[in-house]
Amino acid sequence: MPDPNFVILYVKSPTASAAFYADLLGKAPVEASPTFAMFALDGGTMLGLWAAHTVEPAATAAGGAEVAFAVGGIDAVRSMHARWSERGLTIAQSPTGMDFGFTFVALDPDGHRLRVFAPGAA
């Protein structure tokens, strides 16, 4: 069985979410329409942003998923937290040590969690 290589987030506005992720990721979407946008991520995974009101079969709601970004250590977590805070992202969890590593959580415009973590670091 192949590994998953496509993540789709249900969003209120693909246009607004595409602008948010373009700024966050430092890259333009490879596809964009009023109801869908898609980013090609460096690791080969695709990130899709689909208008929740057009998903078939119907989606329950926008928001509620988590996208995680593994980084190389506590300093990298702290640095990313500072940059994202300066950009005005809502921070749902300040940098902290947890059983899986050092982490913080920000939110995208639809309330999806953006977790940055250093695996195994505390």
N, C-alpha and C positions, 0 to 999 in steps of 0.2 A: 504494500500500500504506500502511495507517495505521501511525503510530509506536507502539511498545509503550507501553502505559499501565497495565500491571498487572505487579507483581513478586511472585512467590510464593517464600517461603523454607520449606524443609522443616525442621521442628523436632521436638524430643522431646515438648514439652508446650506446646500452643497457649495454655493458660491462663497458664502461667508466662511464656512469651514475650510474650503480650499485656500482662501487668503490666509487664514490662521496657520494652517499646516505649511503653506509655502514659506511663510516667514519663519516658522519654527524650525523647519527642516532645511531651509536654505536652498530650495529647489522648486521649480514649477511643476504643476501636475502634467502628466503625459496625456491626460484626457480630461475634458471639462465640458459640462452641459448644465442646464438649469437644474437637472435632477440627479446628476452624478458627477463625481470627480475622482481621478485615480492618480496615485503617486507610485513611481517605481523606486523602491528603497534600495540602498547600496547592497544589501545582502541577498537581493533577488526576490524578496517578498514584495507584493503589491499591497498598497493601502487604498481601499475604496471608501468613498464618502457618498452614501446613497440617501436621498430625501426620504425620510421616514414615511411620509404620507403617500409615497408612490411604490413602496416595497410590496412585492407580491410573492407569496401570500403576505397578507398584512402584518406589519411589525407591531409590537405592543407599544413601543415608545422610542424616542431618541434618548441617548445617554445611557449610562449604566455599564459600559464596558471598560476594560483597562488595557492600555498599551504600555509595555515596559521597555525601557532602554537600559541595557547593561553598560556600565562604564568601568574604567580601570582602577578605581580606588576612592577612598573617602574624599580626597581633595577634589577629584573630578565631580563627585556628587555635590559638594559644597559650591564649586564653581558654577555648575549648571543651575543650582538653586538660586544663586545670586543673579545670574544672567536672566533667568526666567522671571524672577521677582522684579528685576529692573524693567522688563518688558511688560509688566502688569498682569502676568498670569495669576489666576487665583491659586493660592497654595492651600491644599487641603490637609497636608501633613508636613510639618517642618522636618528638616533632616534629623534622623534618629537611627539608632542601631536596633535591628530586629534579628530574629533567629536566622534569617537567610542572608543578612548583610546590612549595609548602611544604605538608607533610602530616604527619599521624600516623594510627595505626590502633589502634582498640579492638576488643574482641570482645564479641559478645552471648552469652547463656547456652549457645547451641549451637555456638559457635565461628565464626559468620559474622563476617566482617570489616566493621567500620564505619570507613570512611576519611573523614577530614575533610581538605579541601585548599583552598588558595588557588591557583587556576590562574595559572600564569606567575610567581608569586612565588618567590623563592629566598632 
